[in-house]
Amino acid sequence: MNYICILEIAKKRLINENMYIVDDINQCIQSGSTGGEITSIVGSYLLNLKAKNFKAYQLMEDEINKFLRESKNNGLDII
């Protein structure tokens, strides 16, 4: 799963009061210049989401964990 997939899932699951998260993820994507850099930025944002908005995190928890697991398998250990 890549950052584009996470963005699309967020668009579908985080409606109404959580739409700012979709905008934040989009900004994370736009702020990076390489795929690895973007993945790291988005991954860090998603990890912090657990503390900042646990309800939104729960809506995407399985996908977030899959994203982080696949990132780690590709050599990016996001902490």
All heavy atoms as a GROMACS GRO file, in nm:
protein
  629
    1MET      N    1   0.085  -0.117   0.000
    1MET     CA    2   0.000   0.000   0.000
    1MET      C    3   0.089   0.123   0.000
    1MET      O    4   0.184   0.131   0.075
    1MET     CB    5  -0.088   0.000   0.125
    1MET     CG    6  -0.166   0.126   0.139
    1MET     SD    7  -0.289   0.125   0.267
    1MET     CE    8  -0.380  -0.019   0.231
    2ASN      N    9   0.059   0.218  -0.087
    2ASN     CA   10   0.139   0.340  -0.093
    2ASN      C   11   0.059   0.460  -0.042
    2ASN      O   12  -0.057   0.446  -0.003
    2ASN     CB   13   0.191   0.362  -0.235
    2ASN     CG   14   0.080   0.383  -0.336
    2ASN    OD1   15  -0.027   0.435  -0.305
    2ASN    ND2   16   0.104   0.343  -0.458
    3TYR      N   17   0.122   0.575  -0.045
    3TYR     CA   18   0.058   0.695   0.011
    3TYR      C   19  -0.063   0.739  -0.069
    3TYR      O   20  -0.156   0.797  -0.013
    3TYR     CB   21   0.160   0.808   0.027
    3TYR     CG   22   0.243   0.838  -0.096
    3TYR    CD1   23   0.196   0.921  -0.195
    3TYR    CD2   24   0.370   0.783  -0.111
    3TYR    CE1   25   0.272   0.948  -0.307
    3TYR    CE2   26   0.447   0.810  -0.222
    3TYR     CZ   27   0.398   0.893  -0.320
    3TYR     OH   28   0.473   0.920  -0.431
    4ILE      N   29  -0.068   0.709  -0.197
    4ILE     CA   30  -0.186   0.743  -0.278
    4ILE      C   31  -0.305   0.658  -0.232
    4ILE      O   32  -0.417   0.709  -0.221
    4ILE     CB   33  -0.158   0.723  -0.429
    4ILE    CG1   34  -0.044   0.813  -0.476
    4ILE    CG2   35  -0.284   0.746  -0.511
    4ILE    CD1   36  -0.070   0.962  -0.462
    5CYS      N   37  -0.282   0.531  -0.205
    5CYS     CA   38  -0.389   0.443  -0.155
    5CYS      C   39  -0.441   0.493  -0.021
    5CYS      O   40  -0.563   0.495   0.002
    5CYS     CB   41  -0.339   0.301  -0.140
    5CYS     SG   42  -0.301   0.219  -0.296
    6ILE      N   43  -0.350   0.533   0.067
    6ILE     CA   44  -0.391   0.586   0.198
    6ILE      C   45  -0.478   0.710   0.179
    6ILE      O   46  -0.580   0.727   0.247
    6ILE     CB   47  -0.267   0.618   0.286
    6ILE    CG1   48  -0.211   0.489   0.345
    6ILE    CG2   49  -0.299   0.715   0.396
    6ILE    CD1   50  -0.296   0.426   0.454
    7LEU      N   51  -0.439   0.797   0.089
    7LEU     CA   52  -0.517   0.918   0.062
    7LEU      C   53  -0.657   0.882   0.014
    7LEU      O   54  -0.756   0.939   0.060
    7LEU     CB   55  -0.445   1.007  -0.039
    7LEU     CG   56  -0.515   1.136  -0.078
    7LEU    CD1   57  -0.533   1.228   0.043
    7LEU    CD2   58  -0.437   1.208  -0.187
    8GLU      N   59  -0.667   0.788  -0.077
    8GLU     CA   60  -0.798   0.748  -0.130
    8GLU      C   61  -0.885   0.684  -0.022
    8GLU      O   62  -1.006   0.710  -0.016
    8GLU     CB   63  -0.781   0.653  -0.249
    8GLU     CG   64  -0.720   0.718  -0.372
    8GLU     CD   65  -0.796   0.841  -0.418
    8GLU    OE1   66  -0.920   0.837  -0.426
    8GLU    OE2   67  -0.731   0.944  -0.446
    9ILE      N   68  -0.826   0.603   0.062
    9ILE     CA   69  -0.902   0.542   0.172
    9ILE      C   70  -0.949   0.649   0.269
    9ILE      O   71  -1.064   0.647   0.315
    9ILE     CB   72  -0.816   0.436   0.244
    9ILE    CG1   73  -0.794   0.317   0.151
    9ILE    CG2   74  -0.880   0.392   0.375
    9ILE    CD1   75  -0.688   0.220   0.195
   10ALA      N   76  -0.862   0.745   0.299
   10ALA     CA   77  -0.900   0.855   0.388
   10ALA      C   78  -1.017   0.934   0.331
   10ALA      O   79  -1.110   0.973   0.403
   10ALA     CB   80  -0.780   0.947   0.414
   11LYS      N   81  -1.016   0.957   0.201
   11LYS     CA   82  -1.126   1.030   0.137
   11LYS      C   83  -1.259   0.958   0.155
   11LYS      O   84  -1.363   1.022   0.170
   11LYS     CB   85  -1.099   1.048  -0.012
   11LYS     CG   86  -0.994   1.151  -0.044
   11LYS     CD   87  -0.970   1.157  -0.195
   11LYS     CE   88  -0.861   1.255  -0.230
   11LYS     NZ   89  -0.833   1.257  -0.375
   12LYS      N   90  -1.255   0.825   0.154
   12LYS     CA   91  -1.378   0.747   0.166
   12LYS      C   92  -1.424   0.732   0.310
   12LYS      O   93  -1.544   0.729   0.337
   12LYS     CB   94  -1.357   0.608   0.105
   12LYS     CG   95  -1.339   0.612  -0.045
   12LYS     CD   96  -1.310   0.475  -0.100
   12LYS     CE   97  -1.282   0.485  -0.249
   12LYS     NZ   98  -1.234   0.358  -0.304
   13ARG      N   99  -1.330   0.722   0.403
   13ARG     CA  100  -1.366   0.690   0.541
   13ARG      C  101  -1.379   0.811   0.633
   13ARG      O  102  -1.453   0.806   0.730
   13ARG     CB  103  -1.262   0.596   0.600
   13ARG     CG  104  -1.254   0.465   0.529
   13ARG     CD  105  -1.262   0.351   0.625
   13ARG     NE  106  -1.256   0.227   0.550
   13ARG     CZ  107  -1.165   0.134   0.570
   13ARG    NH1  108  -1.074   0.150   0.662
   13ARG    NH2  109  -1.167   0.024   0.498
   14LEU      N  110  -1.303   0.914   0.604
   14LEU     CA  111  -1.300   1.029   0.696
   14LEU      C  112  -1.384   1.142   0.640
   14LEU      O  113  -1.333   1.234   0.577
   14LEU     CB  114  -1.155   1.074   0.718
   14LEU     CG  115  -1.061   0.966   0.771
   14LEU    CD1  116  -0.920   1.021   0.779
   14LEU    CD2  117  -1.107   0.916   0.906
   15ILE      N  118  -1.510   1.133   0.662
   15ILE     CA  119  -1.602   1.234   0.609
   15ILE      C  120  -1.641   1.332   0.719
   15ILE      O  121  -1.624   1.306   0.837
   15ILE     CB  122  -1.726   1.170   0.545
   15ILE    CG1  123  -1.794   1.076   0.644
   15ILE    CG2  124  -1.688   1.095   0.419
   15ILE    CD1  125  -1.923   1.016   0.593
   16ASN      N  126  -1.692   1.445   0.678
   16ASN     CA  127  -1.741   1.550   0.767
   16ASN      C  128  -1.631   1.610   0.852
   16ASN      O  129  -1.538   1.670   0.799
   16ASN     CB  130  -1.859   1.501   0.849
   16ASN     CG  131  -1.976   1.458   0.763
   16ASN    OD1  132  -1.997   1.514   0.657
   16ASN    ND2  133  -2.049   1.359   0.807
   17GLU      N  134  -1.636   1.590   0.984
   17GLU     CA  135  -1.544   1.661   1.073
   17GLU      C  136  -1.399   1.617   1.060
   17GLU      O  137  -1.308   1.685   1.109
   17GLU     CB  138  -1.589   1.651   1.219
   17GLU     CG  139  -1.571   1.515   1.282
   17GLU     CD  140  -1.692   1.424   1.266
   17GLU    OE1  141  -1.792   1.464   1.204
   17GLU    OE2  142  -1.684   1.311   1.316
   18ASN      N  143  -1.373   1.507   0.995
   18ASN     CA  144  -1.236   1.458   0.980
   18ASN      C  145  -1.175   1.487   0.844
   18ASN      O  146  -1.066   1.439   0.813
   18ASN     CB  147  -1.230   1.308   1.009
   18ASN     CG  148  -1.259   1.275   1.153
   18ASN    OD1  149  -1.212   1.342   1.243
   18ASN    ND2  150  -1.338   1.172   1.176
   19MET      N  151  -1.244   1.564   0.762
   19MET     CA  152  -1.192   1.592   0.627
   19MET      C  153  -1.059   1.668   0.629
   19MET      O  154  -0.982   1.662   0.535
   19MET     CB  155  -1.295   1.667   0.544
   19MET     CG  156  -1.406   1.578   0.489
   19MET     SD  157  -1.349   1.437   0.392
   19MET     CE  158  -1.287   1.518   0.247
   20TYR      N  159  -1.032   1.737   0.739
   20TYR     CA  160  -0.904   1.808   0.748
   20TYR      C  161  -0.787   1.710   0.740
   20TYR      O  162  -0.677   1.745   0.695
   20TYR     CB  163  -0.896   1.892   0.876
   20TYR     CG  164  -0.872   1.812   1.002
   20TYR    CD1  165  -0.742   1.789   1.047
   20TYR    CD2  166  -0.977   1.757   1.074
   20TYR    CE1  167  -0.719   1.716   1.162
   20TYR    CE2  168  -0.955   1.684   1.188
   20TYR     CZ  169  -0.826   1.663   1.232
   20TYR     OH  170  -0.804   1.589   1.344
   21ILE      N  171  -0.809   1.586   0.782
   21ILE     CA  172  -0.703   1.486   0.777
   21ILE      C  173  -0.669   1.453   0.632
   21ILE      O  174  -0.551   1.437   0.598
   21ILE     CB  175  -0.744   1.359   0.855
   21ILE    CG1  176  -0.760   1.395   1.003
   21ILE    CG2  177  -0.645   1.246   0.835
   21ILE    CD1  178  -0.823   1.287   1.088
   22VAL      N  179  -0.768   1.448   0.546
   22VAL     CA  180  -0.745   1.426   0.404
   22VAL      C  181  -0.658   1.540   0.348
   22VAL      O  182  -0.561   1.516   0.276
   22VAL     CB  183  -0.878   1.416   0.326
   22VAL    CG1  184  -0.854   1.412   0.176
   22VAL    CG2  185  -0.957   1.294   0.372
   23ASP      N  186  -0.691   1.663   0.386
   23ASP     CA  187  -0.611   1.778   0.343
   23ASP      C  188  -0.469   1.770   0.397
   23ASP      O  189  -0.373   1.800   0.325
   23ASP     CB  190  -0.676   1.908   0.388
   23ASP     CG  191  -0.810   1.934   0.321
   23ASP    OD1  192  -0.831   1.884   0.208
   23ASP    OD2  193  -0.894   2.004   0.381
   24ASP      N  194  -0.454   1.728   0.523
   24ASP     CA  195  -0.321   1.715   0.583
   24ASP      C  196  -0.238   1.609   0.510
   24ASP      O  197  -0.120   1.630   0.482
   24ASP     CB  198  -0.332   1.678   0.731
   24ASP     CG  199  -0.381   1.791   0.819
   24ASP    OD1  200  -0.393   1.906   0.770
   24ASP    OD2  201  -0.410   1.764   0.937
   25ILE      N  202  -0.300   1.495   0.479
   25ILE     CA  203  -0.227   1.389   0.407
   25ILE      C  204  -0.186   1.440   0.269
   25ILE      O  205  -0.074   1.416   0.224
   25ILE     CB  206  -0.312   1.261   0.398
   25ILE    CG1  207  -0.332   1.199   0.536
   25ILE    CG2  208  -0.246   1.160   0.303
   25ILE    CD1  209  -0.432   1.084   0.540
   26ASN      N  210  -0.276   1.510   0.204
   26ASN     CA  211  -0.245   1.566   0.073
   26ASN      C  212  -0.128   1.664   0.082
   26ASN      O  213  -0.039   1.665  -0.004
   26ASN     CB  214  -0.368   1.633   0.013
   26ASN     CG  215  -0.356   1.653  -0.136
   26ASN    OD1  216  -0.290   1.575  -0.205
   26ASN    ND2  217  -0.419   1.756  -0.186
   27GLN      N  218  -0.125   1.746   0.187
   27GLN     CA  219  -0.014   1.839   0.206
   27GLN      C  220   0.117   1.764   0.232
   27GLN      O  221   0.223   1.806   0.186
   27GLN     CB  222  -0.044   1.936   0.320
   27GLN     CG  223  -0.145   2.041   0.283
   27GLN     CD  224  -0.174   2.136   0.398
   27GLN    OE1  225  -0.142   2.109   0.514
   27GLN    NE2  226  -0.234   2.249   0.366
   28CYS      N  227   0.109   1.655   0.308
   28CYS     CA  228   0.228   1.573   0.332
   28CYS      C  229   0.283   1.520   0.200
   28CYS      O  230   0.404   1.522   0.177
   28CYS     CB  231   0.194   1.455   0.423
   28CYS     SG  232   0.161   1.496   0.595
   29ILE      N  233   0.193   1.475   0.113
   29ILE     CA  234   0.235   1.422  -0.017
   29ILE      C  235   0.300   1.531  -0.100
   29ILE      O  236   0.405   1.510  -0.162
   29ILE     CB  237   0.114   1.360  -0.090
   29ILE    CG1  238   0.069   1.232  -0.018
   29ILE    CG2  239   0.148   1.330  -0.237
   29ILE    CD1  240  -0.064   1.177  -0.066
   30GLN      N  241   0.242   1.649  -0.100
   30GLN     CA  242   0.296   1.759  -0.179
   30GLN      C  243   0.427   1.814  -0.125
   30GLN      O  244   0.507   1.870  -0.200
   30GLN     CB  245   0.193   1.872  -0.188
   30GLN     CG  246   0.072   1.833  -0.270
   30GLN     CD  247  -0.033   1.942  -0.272
   30GLN    OE1  248  -0.012   2.052  -0.224
   30GLN    NE2  249  -0.149   1.910  -0.328
   31SER      N  250   0.452   1.794   0.005
   31SER     CA  251   0.574   1.850   0.064
   31SER      C  252   0.698   1.766   0.038
   31SER      O  253   0.811   1.814   0.052
   31SER     CB  254   0.555   1.871   0.215
   31SER     OG  255   0.548   1.747   0.281
   32GLY      N  256   0.681   1.640   0.000
   32GLY     CA  257   0.795   1.554  -0.027
   32GLY      C  258   0.841   1.562  -0.171
   32GLY      O  259   0.766   1.604  -0.259
   33SER      N  260   0.965   1.523  -0.194
   33SER     CA  261   1.017   1.530  -0.331
   33SER      C  262   1.048   1.391  -0.389
   33SER      O  263   1.057   1.377  -0.510
   33SER     CB  264   1.141   1.619  -0.337
   33SER     OG  265   1.240   1.571  -0.251
   34THR      N  266   1.062   1.292  -0.304
   34THR     CA  267   1.085   1.155  -0.352
   34THR      C  268   0.982   1.063  -0.288
   34THR      O  269   0.922   1.096  -0.186
   34THR     CB  270   1.226   1.104  -0.316
   34THR    OG1  271   1.236   1.092  -0.173
   34THR    CG2  272   1.334   1.196  -0.369
   35GLY      N  273   0.964   0.946  -0.346
   35GLY     CA  274   0.868   0.851  -0.293
   35GLY      C  275   0.898   0.811  -0.150
   35GLY      O  276   0.809   0.803  -0.066
   36GLY      N  277   1.025   0.789  -0.120
   36GLY     CA  278   1.064   0.752   0.016
   36GLY      C  279   1.040   0.863   0.115
   36GLY      O  280   0.994   0.839   0.227
   37GLU      N  281   1.071   0.984   0.073
   37GLU     CA  282   1.049   1.099   0.161
   37GLU      C  283   0.899   1.118   0.187
   37GLU      O  284   0.857   1.141   0.301
   37GLU     CB  285   1.107   1.225   0.097
   37GLU     CG  286   1.096   1.348   0.184
   37GLU     CD  287   1.156   1.472   0.119
   37GLU    OE1  288   1.165   1.479  -0.006
   37GLU    OE2  289   1.191   1.563   0.194
   38ILE      N  290   0.818   1.108   0.084
   38ILE     CA  291   0.674   1.123   0.100
   38ILE      C  292   0.619   1.013   0.190
   38ILE      O  293   0.538   1.041   0.280
   38ILE     CB  294   0.603   1.121  -0.038
   38ILE    CG1  295   0.645   1.243  -0.120
   38ILE    CG2  296   0.452   1.117  -0.021
   38ILE    CD1  297   0.605   1.236  -0.267
   39THR      N  298   0.662   0.891   0.170
   39THR     CA  299   0.617   0.779   0.252
   39THR      C  300   0.652   0.803   0.399
   39THR      O  301   0.570   0.779   0.488
   39THR     CB  302   0.678   0.647   0.203
   39THR    OG1  303   0.634   0.624   0.068
   39THR    CG2  304   0.637   0.530   0.289
   40SER      N  305   0.771   0.853   0.425
   40SER     CA  306   0.813   0.883   0.562
   40SER      C  307   0.728   0.993   0.625
   40SER      O  308   0.687   0.982   0.740
   40SER     CB  309   0.960   0.924   0.566
   40SER     OG  310   1.042   0.817   0.529
   41ILE      N  311   0.702   1.097   0.550
   41ILE     CA  312   0.622   1.209   0.601
   41ILE      C  313   0.480   1.164   0.630
   41ILE      O  314   0.424   1.193   0.736
   41ILE     CB  315   0.625   1.328   0.502
   41ILE    CG1  316   0.766   1.386   0.491
   41ILE    CG2  317   0.526   1.436   0.544
   41ILE    CD1  318   0.784   1.483   0.374
   42VAL      N  319   0.419   1.093   0.535
   42VAL     CA  320   0.282   1.045   0.553
   42VAL      C  321   0.278   0.945   0.669
   42VAL      O  322   0.188   0.951   0.754
   42VAL     CB  323   0.227   0.982   0.423
   42VAL    CG1  324   0.094   0.912   0.448
   42VAL    CG2  325   0.212   1.088   0.316
   43GLY      N  326   0.375   0.856   0.677
   43GLY     CA  327   0.380   0.758   0.785
   43GLY      C  328   0.390   0.822   0.922
   43GLY      O  329   0.321   0.782   1.016
   44SER      N  330   0.474   0.924   0.933
   44SER     CA  331   0.486   0.996   1.060
   44SER      C  332   0.355   1.063   1.098
   44SER      O  333   0.313   1.060   1.214
   44SER     CB  334   0.597   1.101   1.052
   44SER     OG  335   0.722   1.039   1.039
   45TYR      N  336   0.291   1.123   0.998
   45TYR     CA  337   0.161   1.187   1.023
   45TYR      C  338   0.060   1.084   1.074
   45TYR      O  339  -0.012   1.108   1.171
   45TYR     CB  340   0.109   1.256   0.897
   45TYR     CG  341  -0.026   1.318   0.919
   45TYR    CD1  342  -0.037   1.444   0.976
   45TYR    CD2  343  -0.144   1.251   0.885
   45TYR    CE1  344  -0.161   1.502   1.000
   45TYR    CE2  345  -0.268   1.307   0.909
   45TYR     CZ  346  -0.277   1.432   0.966
   45TYR     OH  347  -0.399   1.488   0.990
   46LEU      N  348   0.055   0.969   1.009
   46LEU     CA  349  -0.041   0.866   1.048
   46LEU      C  350  -0.012   0.810   1.186
   46LEU      O  351  -0.105   0.782   1.263
   46LEU     CB  352  -0.042   0.754   0.944
   46LEU     CG  353  -0.092   0.794   0.806
   46LEU    CD1  354  -0.070   0.679   0.707
   46LEU    CD2  355  -0.238   0.837   0.809
   47LEU      N  356   0.115   0.796   1.221
   47LEU     CA  357   0.149   0.751   1.357
   47LEU      C  358   0.103   0.852   1.461
   47LEU      O  359   0.050   0.814   1.566
   47LEU     CB  360   0.300   0.730   1.369
   47LEU     CG  361   0.355   0.597   1.325
   47LEU    CD1  362   0.507   0.597   1.338
   47LEU    CD2  363   0.297   0.483   1.407
   48ASN      N  364   0.122   0.980   1.433
   48ASN     CA  365   0.080   1.084   1.526
   48ASN      C  366  -0.071   1.097   1.535
   48ASN      O  367  -0.124   1.147   1.634
   48ASN     CB  368   0.142   1.219   1.488
   48ASN     CG  369   0.291   1.222   1.512
   48ASN    OD1  370   0.341   1.159   1.605
   48ASN    ND2  371   0.362   1.294   1.429
   49LEU      N  372  -0.141   1.052   1.432
   49LEU     CA  373  -0.286   1.059   1.431
   49LEU      C  374  -0.346   0.979   1.546
   49LEU      O  375  -0.449   1.017   1.602
   49LEU     CB  376  -0.339   1.007   1.297
   49LEU     CG  377  -0.487   1.021   1.270
   49LEU    CD1  378  -0.528   1.168   1.274
   49LEU    CD2  379  -0.522   0.960   1.135
   50LYS      N  380  -0.280   0.872   1.586
   50LYS     CA  381  -0.329   0.790   1.697
   50LYS      C  382  -0.342   0.871   1.824
   50LYS      O  383  -0.440   0.856   1.898
   50LYS     CB  384  -0.235   0.672   1.719
   50LYS     CG  385  -0.286   0.571   1.819
   50LYS     CD  386  -0.194   0.451   1.825
   50LYS     CE  387  -0.251   0.344   1.914
   50LYS     NZ  388  -0.168   0.222   1.914
   51ALA      N  389  -0.250   0.962   1.848
   51ALA     CA  390  -0.254   1.046   1.969
   51ALA      C  391  -0.341   1.169   1.949
   51ALA      O  392  -0.405   1.216   2.043
   51ALA     CB  393  -0.113   1.088   2.008
   52LYS      N  394  -0.346   1.221   1.828
   52LYS     CA  395  -0.417   1.347   1.803
   52LYS      C  396  -0.566   1.328   1.777
   52LYS      O  397  -0.646   1.415   1.814
   52LYS     CB  398  -0.354   1.420   1.685
   52LYS     CG  399  -0.215   1.470   1.715
   52LYS     CD  400  -0.159   1.545   1.598
   52LYS     CE  401  -0.021   1.597   1.633
   52LYS     NZ  402   0.034   1.678   1.528
   53ASN      N  403  -0.604   1.220   1.711
   53ASN     CA  404  -0.745   1.197   1.679
   53ASN      C  405  -0.768   1.046   1.673
   53ASN      O  406  -0.768   0.986   1.566
   53ASN     CB  407  -0.783   1.263   1.547
   53ASN     CG  408  -0.930   1.259   1.519
   53ASN    OD1  409  -1.001   1.171   1.565
   53ASN    ND2  410  -0.978   1.354   1.440
   54PHE      N  411  -0.786   0.988   1.790
   54PHE     CA  412  -0.795   0.842   1.800
   54PHE      C  413  -0.915   0.787   1.724
   54PHE      O  414  -0.906   0.679   1.666
   54PHE     CB  415  -0.800   0.799   1.947
   54PHE     CG  416  -0.786   0.650   1.965
   54PHE    CD1  417  -0.667   0.587   1.935
   54PHE    CD2  418  -0.893   0.575   2.009
   54PHE    CE1  419  -0.653   0.449   1.950
   54PHE    CE2  420  -0.881   0.437   2.025
   54PHE     CZ  421  -0.761   0.375   1.995
   55LYS      N  422  -1.026   0.857   1.722
   55LYS     CA  423  -1.143   0.810   1.648
   55LYS      C  424  -1.113   0.796   1.499
   55LYS      O  425  -1.147   0.696   1.436
   55LYS     CB  426  -1.262   0.905   1.667
   55LYS     CG  427  -1.333   0.889   1.797
   55LYS     CD  428  -1.455   0.980   1.798
   55LYS     CE  429  -1.538   0.956   1.921
   55LYS     NZ  430  -1.660   1.037   1.922
   56ALA      N  431  -1.048   0.896   1.443
   56ALA     CA  432  -1.010   0.891   1.301
   56ALA      C  433  -0.908   0.780   1.278
   56ALA      O  434  -0.916   0.707   1.178
   56ALA     CB  435  -0.954   1.025   1.256
   57TYR      N  436  -0.815   0.766   1.370
   57TYR     CA  437  -0.715   0.659   1.360
   57TYR      C  438  -0.783   0.523   1.355
   57TYR      O  439  -0.747   0.437   1.273
   57TYR     CB  440  -0.618   0.667   1.477
   57TYR     CG  441  -0.518   0.555   1.480
   57TYR    CD1  442  -0.401   0.563   1.404
   57TYR    CD2  443  -0.540   0.440   1.556
   57TYR    CE1  444  -0.309   0.459   1.404
   57TYR    CE2  445  -0.448   0.337   1.557
   57TYR     CZ  446  -0.332   0.347   1.481
   57TYR     OH  447  -0.242   0.244   1.482
   58GLN      N  448  -0.883   0.503   1.441
   58GLN     CA  449  -0.953   0.375   1.446
   58GLN      C  450  -1.024   0.343   1.315
   58GLN      O  451  -1.033   0.227   1.276
   58GLN     CB  452  -1.055   0.374   1.560
   58GLN     CG  453  -0.991   0.360   1.696
   58GLN     CD  454  -1.096   0.356   1.805
   58GLN    OE1  455  -1.185   0.441   1.809
   58GLN    NE2  456  -1.086   0.257   1.891
   59LEU      N  457  -1.075   0.446   1.247
   59LEU     CA  458  -1.144   0.425   1.121
   59LEU      C  459  -1.052   0.371   1.012
   59LEU      O  460  -1.097   0.308   0.917
   59LEU     CB  461  -1.210   0.555   1.073
   59LEU     CG  462  -1.326   0.605   1.156
   59LEU    CD1  463  -1.368   0.745   1.109
   59LEU    CD2  464  -1.444   0.509   1.148
   60MET      N  465  -0.922   0.397   1.028
   60MET     CA  466  -0.825   0.356   0.926
   60MET      C  467  -0.714   0.268   0.984
   60MET      O  468  -0.613   0.245   0.918
   60MET     CB  469  -0.762   0.481   0.863
   60MET     CG  470  -0.858   0.565   0.786
   60MET     SD  471  -0.778   0.706   0.707
   60MET     CE  472  -0.640   0.634   0.625
   61GLU      N  473  -0.732   0.218   1.103
   61GLU     CA  474  -0.625   0.148   1.174
   61GLU      C  475  -0.563   0.034   1.094
   61GLU      O  476  -0.440   0.022   1.085
   61GLU     CB  477  -0.676   0.097   1.309
   61GLU     CG  478  -0.568   0.035   1.394
   61GLU     CD  479  -0.617   0.002   1.533
   61GLU    OE1  480  -0.739   0.004   1.560
   61GLU    OE2  481  -0.531  -0.025   1.617
   62ASP      N  482  -0.645  -0.052   1.036
   62ASP     CA  483  -0.590  -0.166   0.960
   62ASP      C  484  -0.505  -0.119   0.842
   62ASP      O  485  -0.396  -0.172   0.818
   62ASP     CB  486  -0.702  -0.256   0.910
   62ASP     CG  487  -0.772  -0.330   1.023
   62ASP    OD1  488  -0.712  -0.346   1.131
   62ASP    OD2  489  -0.888  -0.372   1.003
   63GLU      N  490  -0.554  -0.019   0.771
   63GLU     CA  491  -0.480   0.032   0.656
   63GLU      C  492  -0.352   0.104   0.698
   63GLU      O  493  -0.249   0.092   0.633
   63GLU     CB  494  -0.568   0.126   0.573
   63GLU     CG  495  -0.677   0.056   0.497
   63GLU     CD  496  -0.799   0.019   0.583
   63GLU    OE1  497  -0.808   0.065   0.699
   63GLU    OE2  498  -0.884  -0.056   0.532
   64ILE      N  499  -0.359   0.178   0.808
   64ILE     CA  500  -0.240   0.247   0.859
   64ILE      C  501  -0.134   0.144   0.896
   64ILE      O  502  -0.016   0.158   0.859
   64ILE     CB  503  -0.274   0.337   0.978
   64ILE    CG1  504  -0.357   0.457   0.930
   64ILE    CG2  505  -0.149   0.383   1.050
   64ILE    CD1  506  -0.416   0.542   1.042
   65ASN      N  507  -0.175   0.039   0.966
   65ASN     CA  508  -0.079  -0.065   1.005
   65ASN      C  509  -0.020  -0.134   0.882
   65ASN      O  510   0.099  -0.164   0.879
   65ASN     CB  511  -0.145  -0.166   1.098
   65ASN     CG  512  -0.169  -0.108   1.236
   65ASN    OD1  513  -0.097  -0.020   1.281
   65ASN    ND2  514  -0.273  -0.156   1.302
   66LYS      N  515  -0.102  -0.158   0.782
   66LYS     CA  516  -0.053  -0.220   0.658
   66LYS      C  517   0.047  -0.127   0.589
   66LYS      O  518   0.152  -0.171   0.544
   66LYS     CB  519  -0.169  -0.251   0.566
   66LYS     CG  520  -0.128  -0.322   0.440
   66LYS     CD  521  -0.247  -0.359   0.353
   66LYS     CE  522  -0.200  -0.430   0.227
   66LYS     NZ  523  -0.310  -0.466   0.140
   67PHE      N  524   0.014   0.001   0.583
   67PHE     CA  525   0.104   0.101   0.522
   67PHE      C  526   0.239   0.102   0.594
   67PHE      O  527   0.345   0.098   0.530
   67PHE     CB  528   0.038   0.239   0.529
   67PHE     CG  529   0.123   0.350   0.475
   67PHE    CD1  530   0.128   0.376   0.340
   67PHE    CD2  531   0.196   0.432   0.560
   67PHE    CE1  532   0.204   0.480   0.290
   67PHE    CE2  533   0.273   0.536   0.512
   67PHE     CZ  534   0.277   0.559   0.376
   68LEU      N  535   0.236   0.104   0.727
   68LEU     CA  536   0.359   0.108   0.805
   68LEU      C  537   0.439  -0.022   0.791
   68LEU      O  538   0.562  -0.019   0.780
   68LEU     CB  539   0.328   0.137   0.952
   68LEU     CG  540   0.265   0.273   0.980
   68LEU    CD1  541   0.223   0.284   1.126
   68LEU    CD2  542   0.361   0.386   0.943
   69ARG      N  543   0.368  -0.133   0.788
   69ARG     CA  544   0.434  -0.264   0.773
   69ARG      C  545   0.503  -0.274   0.637
   69ARG      O  546   0.619  -0.316   0.626
   69ARG     CB  547   0.330  -0.374   0.792
   69ARG     CG  548   0.384  -0.512   0.808
   69ARG     CD  549   0.278  -0.616   0.847
   69ARG     NE  550   0.153  -0.605   0.774
   69ARG     CZ  551   0.038  -0.557   0.826
   69ARG    NH1  552   0.033  -0.515   0.951
   69ARG    NH2  553  -0.072  -0.552   0.753
   70GLU      N  554   0.433  -0.233   0.532
   70GLU     CA  555   0.492  -0.239   0.398
   70GLU      C  556   0.606  -0.140   0.384
   70GLU      O  557   0.704  -0.169   0.315
   70GLU     CB  558   0.384  -0.214   0.293
   70GLU     CG  559   0.289  -0.331   0.278
   70GLU     CD  560   0.185  -0.312   0.170
   70GLU    OE1  561   0.200  -0.220   0.085
   70GLU    OE2  562   0.088  -0.389   0.169
   71SER      N  563   0.595  -0.025   0.449
   71SER     CA  564   0.705   0.072   0.446
   71SER      C  565   0.829   0.011   0.510
   71SER      O  566   0.940   0.024   0.458
   71SER     CB  567   0.665   0.200   0.520
   71SER     OG  568   0.557   0.263   0.456
   72LYS      N  569   0.809  -0.056   0.623
   72LYS     CA  570   0.922  -0.119   0.692
   72LYS      C  571   0.983  -0.229   0.605
   72LYS      O  572   1.106  -0.242   0.597
   72LYS     CB  573   0.877  -0.177   0.826
   72LYS     CG  574   0.990  -0.231   0.908
   72LYS     CD  575   0.944  -0.273   1.045
   72LYS     CE  576   1.066  -0.318   1.126
   72LYS     NZ  577   1.030  -0.345   1.265
   73ASN      N  578   0.899  -0.306   0.538
   73ASN     CA  579   0.949  -0.412   0.450
   73ASN      C  580   1.030  -0.355   0.333
   73ASN      O  581   1.115  -0.424   0.277
   73ASN     CB  582   0.834  -0.497   0.397
   73ASN     CG  583   0.774  -0.585   0.502
   73ASN    OD1  584   0.834  -0.613   0.605
   73ASN    ND2  585   0.651  -0.629   0.479
   74ASN      N  586   1.002  -0.230   0.297
   74ASN     CA  587   1.076  -0.163   0.190
   74ASN      C  588   1.194  -0.081   0.242
   74ASN      O  589   1.253  -0.004   0.167
   74ASN     CB  590   0.981  -0.073   0.110
   74ASN     CG  591   0.884  -0.153   0.028
   74ASN    OD1  592   0.919  -0.255  -0.027
   74ASN    ND2  593   0.761  -0.106   0.018
   75GLY      N  594   1.226  -0.097   0.370
   75GLY     CA  595   1.343  -0.031   0.426
   75GLY      C  596   1.319   0.100   0.496
   75GLY      O  597   1.414   0.166   0.538
   76LEU      N  598   1.194   0.139   0.511
   76LEU     CA  599   1.162   0.264   0.580
   76LEU      C  600   1.097   0.232   0.714
   76LEU      O  601   0.979   0.199   0.721
   76LEU     CB  602   1.067   0.351   0.497
   76LEU     CG  603   1.122   0.409   0.370
   76LEU    CD1  604   1.011   0.476   0.290
   76LEU    CD2  605   1.231   0.510   0.400
   77ASP      N  606   1.175   0.241   0.822
   77ASP     CA  607   1.122   0.213   0.955
   77ASP      C  608   1.074   0.346   1.014
   77ASP      O  609   1.152   0.426   1.062
   77ASP     CB  610   1.230   0.150   1.041
   77ASP     CG  611   1.174   0.090   1.169
   77ASP    OD1  612   1.051   0.078   1.178
   77ASP    OD2  613   1.254   0.054   1.256
   78ILE      N  614   0.945   0.368   1.007
   78ILE     CA  615   0.886   0.495   1.050
   78ILE      C  616   0.855   0.484   1.199
   78ILE      O  617   0.781   0.397   1.243
   78ILE     CB  618   0.759   0.526   0.970
   78ILE    CG1  619   0.794   0.534   0.821
   78ILE    CG2  620   0.694   0.655   1.018
   78ILE    CD1  621   0.676   0.534   0.728
   79ILE      N  622   0.916   0.576   1.276
   79ILE     CA  623   0.894   0.575   1.420
   79ILE      C  624   0.841   0.708   1.468
   79ILE      O  625   0.847   0.806   1.404
   79ILE     CB  626   1.022   0.539   1.497
   79ILE    CG1  627   1.138   0.628   1.455
   79ILE    CG2  628   1.057   0.394   1.473
   79ILE    CD1  629   1.262   0.611   1.537
   0.00000   0.00000   0.00000
